[in-house]
Structures are given as structure tokens and as C-alpha cells.
Amino acid sequence: MPQTLASLITSFILTFLLTPLVIGFFKRKNIMDKPGGRKIHVGDTPSMGGIAIFIGVMIALLIFMPLVGLQRFKFFYGAMGIMFIVGLRDDLVPVRPIVKLGAQFLASFMVIFLMDITLASFYGLLSIQEVPYIISVVITLFTLIVITNSYNLIDGLDGLASSIGIIAFFFFGIYFFLVGQTYFSMICFGFIGALIAFLNFNWEPSRIFMGDTGALLIGFALAVITIKFIDYNHYLPEETPFKLKSSVAVGISVIIIPLFDTLRVFISRAMKKKSPFSPDKTHLHHILMRLGFSHSGTTLIMIATNIGIISVALALDFLGDNILVPFIVGLCMLLSIMLDEILKANIRRKKKAISKSFRRD
């Protein structure tokens, strides 16, 4: 526990001290994220806060993680370095999507083949257990890419990505500490410290964004941690304290906001016969803001929703994945439909008000 707390405190202090320096540097160089298009911020804002987060986390872990841990996780740190570099390059000079995807594949191969972090089975979903190794690799690769990019896509609102990251790393960090996986717990709490510090500058009105520099790094780390949680928890002996019955459902619930938001947007665009990668303002946070909520109000609603879904998953953990996974997905679909209907009703009210105003004139 002392080393875990030390990694949290150190990453917090370093990130808190470094972030103003990053803000000042990019302001002096006039390297800023300009408002306009589908971006909802006003005014030029630096967008490479991931630099301070990366340095804070890595130094904290290098100082406090024992040598045996550093040896065990060296490929994970290398993979995170790859994600950091490609994110930084994309924030400075946009790179082609194929280049970003290639970097994600390289980082994913490092943790899959060199660290043996995989989704080794279906964990009883659809009554399927073990799968051939090649299928396991494909599923793991797909999961890493999806979670990484889903997290990157929610980094469009002051404080949202940072807050979701804190919630997810806190849950996984506490879990890994309780089951004796100290090194994974240290990694989680290292990110918590850095993200709490960064949130001081990223809450509305945001002085800096994490950018792809931070979002790709954090999204990839979350993807690896989620996969480790699902696989490790499933294979724990039944009598182990803190073992959960629904590894997949609980893992999904922890990162449900980026996952469901991305799925929802892709389906919406496909139904409109648009490319799933075409930019628009159909994300959940865009809809909430169209309903009149502020940046901070929208972020708080999504934080509360995330915590609520995690609580539901933990309360219903005894049901098992075959029941709980569809239940969680169905619950999210219901909430999404309700939100869409509220938005439509709000638009109709505005149209009626405008129509009445014209008739009076």
C-alpha cells in the first residue's frame, strides 16, 4: 500500500507542477487548438496536456515500482511510449489514420505477445469457454483497438475524459490491490494521481486539453487494464475473496461511457448512410449540451451515469455474464432512447415557440 500511495502522490505532484509549464510553453509558441467546426470550446486552448500526464505517471512508477516489477512491465511501458509519441505527433502535425492504427497494432502486439495479456476465452458468454489461441489474439487485438479509440473519442468536453479515467482506474486499482496484484494497482493509482492533478486545469473553463497525446495513452492503458481484470478475475479460485461472478459485465460497466457512446454514434451514422468515422455532433455530451447543460453539468451527469451503471453491475454481479451483459447493454440503450426522445421533444417545443412568435408578429 505505501508504494501504491507513493505512486499516486508523486504522479499528482509532478503533473500538477508540469501542466502550467506545458500550458505556458504552447501559448508562447502559439501552438493551440482552435475553436470551430464540431469543437465546442471557445477560444484558443493548448491541447497536449498528455505530456504532463505521461511524465508524471512514468517517473512515479520508475521511482517506486520494484525492479522486478519494472522488468515485468517494461514492454507495457514501451507500448505506452509508442502511444504517447504517435499522439504527440498527431497533435503537432496530424498523421494519417492508418499511421495511428499501425502504432496501436504495434503497441497491442507488444502486450499480447511479450506480456501474454489476452482474453483467453469467452468466459462462459454464450456458453463458450476456451477458444483457439489465434482467436484469442484476434479478440484481444480488437478489444484493445476499440477501447483505445473509444476513450479518445470522448475527449471532446472539459473534464470528461479525465473524470471517466479517474473512475475506471480507481475501480481497477482498488480491485487489483484487494486481490494482491500490487503492480497493476500501482499503475492504476499512478494514473489516478496524474489525472486528478490534470483535472484542476481541465475542468470548465478548461485551460488545457489532454489531446491525442494523453487520450491515446490513457485509452490504451485502460484497455490493457480492463483485459487483465476480466481474464484474471475469471480464473481466480471460487473461494477467493473479492472474486466477482461477472467478469465481462463488470469490466464493460467500468468503461461503459466511451464504449456505448462510440457504438451509439457508429450505429447512428451507419443508419444515415454516413461513414462511421465522419465527424459530427451526435455524441452523448453534444446532445446533453443541446438540452441546455453546461460543460461541467454535462460532465457531472455522465460521471453519475458511469458510477450508477458500475453500481448496478456490482449489485447484480451474482447473475453472471450471460444475463448481466445483455442487461447492461439494454439499460444503456434505454437511457439513450430516453435521451433522444427528450431532445426531440425539446426541439418540438422550440419550433412551436418560434412559430407562435412569428404569428404574434
N, C-alpha and C positions, 0 to 999 in steps of 0.2 A: 504493500500500500504506500509506503513512503516514496518509493521510486515513481509510482503512478502519479501521486500528488505533485512530486517534484517536476515531472514532465509537463503537467498541466500548468503549474505556476510559472515555470521557465518559458514555455511557449507563449503564455499570456503576456509576460513582461516584455519579451523580445518583440512580439508582434505589435504590442501597444506602443513601444518606443520606435519601431521601424516604420509603421504606417504613416505617421506625419512626414517622415523623411521622403517616403515614396511619393506622397501627395505633392510635397514641395518640389521635388525633382521634376516630375512630369508636368507640373504647372509652369516651371521655368523653361522647360524645353517645348512647351505648348503642344504636348502630346496628350490630347484629350478626346473623350468620347462625345461627339456632337449630338445634340437632340435632333429629333425629326423622324419622319417615317413612322415605323411601328414602335419607336423608342418613346417611353413615357416620362423620361426625366426632362427637366427644364434647365438649361444652362450647361456649359461645358464642364465635364467631370472626368478626372483621371480614372482609368479602368484597368489597372494592373495591380490591384491590391493583393493578388495571389503571391506576389513576390515576398511581401512581409510574412504572409501565412506560411509559405514554403520554408523560408529561412527559420522562422520561429519554431516550427514543428521539427525540422531536421536537426537543428542544433540541440534542442531539448532531448530528442531521442538519442543522438550521438553521445551526449554527456551522461545520461542516466541509464540507458539500457546496457546491461552487462555485455561483455564481449561475446559470450556465447549467443546472446540474442542478436547482436549486430551481425554475427556470422550467419545466423539462421535467416535473417531478414534482408540480407544485402541485395538480393535480386528484387525484392519488393521496393526497396529504396531506389534501386536503379530504374525500375519501372515508373515510379513516381517522378523521378528526374526527367524521364522521357516525356511524360505528360506535361510536366511543368514547362519544359523547353518548347514543345510544339505549341502550347497555349500562349506562351510569351511571344513567340514568333508571330502567331496569328493576331495577337493584339497589336503588335508593332506594324507588321506588314501581312495582311490577310493571305493565308495559304489556301490552296485548293482543297476541297473536301476530301479528295482521295488521299492527300498527304496526311491530313488529320486522322483519317481512318487507318492508314498504314501505320502511323505511330501507335494508335490504340491496339492494333493487332500485335505489333512488336511487344508492347508492354504486357498485353494479355498472355502472349506465348511465354514470356519470362515467368509469370506467376504460375501458369498452368504446368509447364514442363520442368521448370527449375525449382519450384517450390511445392509442386504437387497439390495446389489448391484447386479443387474441381468439385463440381456437382456430380458425385459418383453414382447417383441413382435418381429415380423419380420419387423416392422417399414415400412410397405407398400411394402416390397420386394415381388415380385410375387403376388401382390395384397392381401397379407396376413397381418393382423394386430395382434390382440391379439392371444395368444396361451395358452394352459393349463399350470398351474404353473409347473408341473413336466417337461414339455417340455422346459419351460423357464430355469429351473435349469440345465437340461442336456446341452442345448445350451451354457449357461454361463460357465459351468464347462469346456466344450470342448474348448471354446474360451480362457479361462484363461490358460489352459494347452498348447494350440497351441502357443499363443503369448509368453508365458514364455520361452518355449523351442526354438522357432524361434529366439528370441533375443540371447539366449545362443549360438546358432549355428553360429551366425555371429561374435562371439568374437574370430576371428582367424587371425586378421590383426591389426597392430599397429594403434590405434586411431579410428578404425571403429565403434566398439560398443559404445564407449564414445561419438563420434560425432553424431551418429544416436540417441542416448539417449538425447543429448542436444537439437537437433532439435525437437524431439517429445515432450519433457517436456516443451520446450519454447512455442510451438503452444498451447498445452493444458493449460499451465499456464496462458498465455495471455487470452485465451478464458474464463477460469473459473473466472479470475479477472473481465473481462468485464461484465459477467452475474451475478456477485455478489456471486460466490461460493468461498469465500476467503480462506477457509481451504484447499480445493483441490488445489487452486492456490499456497498456501504456500508450500504444499508438492512438487508440480512440481518445484518451484523455489529453494527449498532446494536441490533437486536432481541436478538441473542445476548448482548451485554453486559447489557442490561436484564433478560433472563430469568435469567442466571446470578446476578445480584445478588438478584433476587426469590426465586430458589430457596433462598437462605440462610434466608429466613423462611417458605418454603412447604413445606420438607421436614418429614417427620414428626418431632416433633409440630408441625403447621403453626400458625404464629401469625397467618396471614392467607391468604385465598384471592384469586385474581385476579378472580373473579366474571364476570358478563357484561361488565363494564366492560373487562376485559382479554381474555377469551376471544373475544368478537366481533371486537375489534380485531385480535388476533393471527391468528385464523382467517381473517379477510378478507385480511390482508396475505399470509398463506401461500398463499391461493387465487390471488391475483394473481401472486405469485412463481412458483408451480407452473405456471400457464398460460404465463407468459413463458418459463420454462425449456423446456417442451415445444415451443412454437412456434419459439423462437429456435434451439434445438439442431437441430431437424429441418431447417431451411432453411440451416444452415451448409454451406459447400462441403465435399465429401467429404475433401479433403486437409487440412482444418483440424485442428490438434492439439486433443485433448480432445473432439472431436465424438463423441457416443455414437450407436450404431446404433438403440437402442430408446428413443426419447424418452418415449413414453407409459408404457411399463412401468417405466422408472426413476423417472419423475415420480410414478407411483402408489405405487411401493415406498417412497418417501421419506415419504409421508403415509399409509401403509397402515393404521396402528393406528386412527386416528379413522375413516377411510373404511370399513374392513372391520367394525369394531365397530358402526358405525351401520347398515350393511347387514344385518349379522347380527341385530341387535336388531329392526329393522323386519320382517325376514322371520319371526322368531320370534313377534312379536306378531301378525302377519297370520295365521300358521298357527293361532294361538289365537283367531282372530276378534276380536282387540282392535285398537283404533286404534294405528297405528304411533307416534303421539305420546303414548300413555298411559304415565305413569311407572311404572317397576318396577325390579327389581334383577337384570336379565339381562345387564348389560354385562360385558365380559370381566374388568374389575377386581373386579366383585362376585363373579363365580364363583371367581376366584383367592383372594379373601379367605374365601369359604366353604370352601375347601380348607385353610384354616388359615394362609395367608400374611399377614404384617403389611402395613401401608400401604407401608412402604419396600421390603419384599420383593416385593410385587406390582408396584410401580413399576419396580424393577430388572429383573424378569422381562420386563415389557413393553418396557423400553428395550432389553434384549438382543435381544428378538424383532425389534424395529424395525431395529436395526443389522444383525442377521442377514439379514433379508429384503433390505435395501439391498445388502448384500454379495453375496447370491445374484444379484440383478438386475444388478449391475455385472459379476460374473464371467460371466454368461450373456448379456451385452449383445449379443454377436455374433449371437444367434439371431434378433433382430428382433422387432418388436412382435406380429406375428401368432402367434408361438409363445410369446413370453415373457409377454405379458399373461395368456393363459389359464393358463400355468404358475404365475404368481404368485398368481392367484385360487384355483387348485386347491390350491396349497400352504397358503394361508390357510384354506381350507375343511377340509383335512385336519387342520391344527392345531386348528381349532375343534371338529371332531368328536372328536378325541382328548381335548380338554379336557372336553367334555360327558360322554364315557364315563368319564373319571376321576372326575368329580363324581358321576355315577350310582353308580359302584362305591363311592365313599366314603359316599354316603347309605345304600346297602345294608348296608355294614359297620356303620354306626352303628345301623341298625334291628335288625340281628342282635344287636349287643352289648346294646341295650336289652331286646330280647326275652329274651336269656339272663339278664340281670339280674333281670327280673320272675319268671322261672321259678325262679331260685335263692331269691328272696324268698318 
